[in-house]
């Protein structure tokens, strides 16, 4: 059997044995596998769920308005407490003087 006859008889089998694994290796390195895609899909789904549970811009704005209202209420309470504290101090001083 000459080299030409050998190539004619076994050439297609040899080329298939060399080319198919090479093509498969190139495809594996170029494209993502199903497992990789499923992993990324799960990560994206988790991130979307976290983003969906975050407050919206409107909710942040409403919260900001409420905090401004609370700050005003606290200032008003502070003024009232200052007056009450002064009154209690005067009563305490008067009671102390009365006992002396």
C-alpha positions in Angstrom: 0.0 0.0 0.0 1.5 3.3 -1.1 1.2 6.6 0.8 -1.4 7.8 -1.7 -3.6 4.7 -1.2 -3.2 5.0 2.6 -4.4 8.7 2.4 -7.3 7.8 0.1 -8.4 5.0 2.4 -7.8 6.5 5.9 -7.4 10.2 5.2 -11.0 11.2 5.9 -11.0 9.3 9.2 -7.7 10.8 10.2 -8.9 14.3 9.3 -12.1 13.8 11.2 -10.2 12.6 14.2 -8.1 15.7 14.1 -10.5 18.4 12.9 -13.6 17.5 15.1 -11.8 17.8 18.5 -10.1 21.0 17.3 -13.4 22.5 16.2 -15.0 21.4 19.5 -12.1 23.0 21.5 -12.5 26.3 19.5 -16.2 26.4 20.1 -15.8 25.6 23.8 -13.3 28.5 24.2 -15.5 30.9 22.2 -19.0 30.3 23.5 -20.3 29.9 27.1 -21.6 26.5 28.2 -25.2 25.9 29.4 -23.9 25.6 33.0 -22.2 29.0 32.8 -25.3 30.6 31.3 -27.5 29.1 34.0 -25.1 30.5 36.7 -25.2 33.9 35.2 -29.0 33.8 34.8 -29.3 33.0 38.5 -27.0 35.9 39.4 -29.0 38.3 37.2 -32.3 37.1 38.7 -30.9 37.6 42.3 -29.7 41.1 41.4 -33.1 42.0 39.8 -34.9 40.8 42.9 -32.7 42.9 45.1 -33.2 46.0 42.9 -36.9 45.4 42.8 -37.0 45.4 46.6 -35.1 48.7 46.9 -37.2 51.9 47.5 -38.1 54.0 44.5 -37.1 57.6 44.0 -40.6 58.7 44.9 -40.4 56.7 48.2 -37.0 58.3 49.0 -38.5 61.8 48.3 -41.5 61.0 50.6 -39.1 59.8 53.3 -37.1 63.0 52.9 -40.2 65.1 53.3 -41.2 63.2 56.4 -37.7 63.7 57.9 -38.1 67.4 57.4 -41.4 67.3 59.2 -39.9 65.2 62.0 -37.0 67.7 62.4 -39.5 70.6 62.7 -41.5 68.6 65.3 -38.4 67.9 67.3 -37.4 71.6 67.3 -40.9 72.5 68.5 -40.7 69.9 71.3 -37.3 71.2 72.3 -38.7 74.7 72.7 -41.6 73.3 74.8 -39.2 71.2 76.9 -37.0 74.3 77.5 -40.0 76.2 78.9 -41.0 73.2 81.0 -37.5 72.8 82.3 -37.4 76.5 83.3 -40.7 76.1 85.1 -39.5 73.0 87.0 -36.3 74.8 87.9 -38.3 77.7 89.3 -40.6 75.4 91.3 -37.6 73.4 92.6 -35.9 76.6 93.7 -39.1 78.0 95.3 -39.6 74.7 97.2 -35.9 74.7 98.3 -36.3 78.3 99.6 -39.5 77.4 101.4 -37.8 74.6 103.2 -34.9 76.8 104.3 
